[in-house]
Amino acid sequence: MAGKKRRKNVSRSTRAELRFPVSRIDRFLREGKYSRRVSSSAPVFLAGVLEYITSNILELAAEEACKNGKKRIGPEHVCRVVQNDDQLCQLFKDNAKSEAETPESDED
């Protein structure tokens, strides 16, 4: 055993080059009982998506803060960005449901 070197532990977030915690998202997916089985790539993909959305919101909020002559991003900047962007507004709606779950009928 003296001649063998131990490999350094590398987190899944570091391997995927993400800032969001892949292992924590994996735990939440498993504890949440969203599915009986969760693939090993699902939490990595979800962490990437969450990081992408967050970075876009923060980038737009920073631009909004600069427009208003502020150096710090405040909650009002984030709210304004979400309200002004159609896709983000739809994403953060209180009663956001998938279009596949609620088909609209044209039979009136």
N, C-alpha and C positions, 0 to 999 in steps of 0.2 A: 504494500500500500504506500510505502514511502516514495516510490518512484512515480506513482500516478499523480497527475495534476488534476485538480477539480476544475470543471468548467464554471465560469462565472455565470450566475443567474441573470438572464436578460428578460425583462418583462415583455408581454405581448404588445403593449403600447409602444415600447421602444422598437421592437422588431417591425411593427407596422408604420413606424415613424409618425405616430399620432400623439397628441397631448391629452386626449380624453382617455379615461381609464377603461381599457378593454375588459379586464377581469371583473371590474365592478359591474359593467353593463351585462356581462355574461351571468353574473350572480343574480342580477335583477330579472333577467329573462327567465332563468331557471326557477327562481322563487315566485315569480309572477304567474306561473302556470299558464303562460300564453300558448304553449304547445307541449306535447308529451316529450318531444325530442328537439334539441337545439343543436345545429351544426357548429363546428368549431370556427367557421368563418363568419357566422351571423353576427356575433358581438363586434368583430373587427369591422365589418361593413357598417353596422349601425353607429359605431363610434366615429367612423369616418364621415358619415352623413351628418351626425350631430355637430361635429367639429366644423364641417363646411358651412352649415347653416349659421352657426354661431359666429364664425369669422366674417361671413357676409353681413350679418346684422350689425356687428361691431364696426365694420368698415363704413357702412352707410351711416351709422350713428356718429362716427367720428367726423364724417363730412358734414353732417347736420350741425354738430357742435361748432365746427370751424365756421360755418355759415353764420352762426349766431354770435360769433366772437368769443366763444368759450374754449378753454383748454382741456376741460374734463368732460367726459361723457356722463350725462345724467339720465335718470329714468325717463324724463320728458323727451329726450332725444330718441331713445329706443322706441318709445310709444309712437312718436311721430313717424319714424321710419316704418314701423309695422303697419300703421294706419295708411300711409301713402303708397305702399307696395301691395298690389292686388294679390299676388301669390302668398306673401307673408300674412296678409290679412285673412285670407282663406284658411291658411294653415293654423292660425291661432284663434279661430272662431270658437266660441263656447260650445256650440252644437255641431262641430265639424264631423261629418259622416262621409264615408266613401260614397262616390256616385254609384258604385256597383251594388252597395247595400240598399240604396234608396232610388230605385229606378223611377223616373218621371213618366207619367202616362199622359198621352196626348188625346185620350178618349174622354172628351167632355160633352 
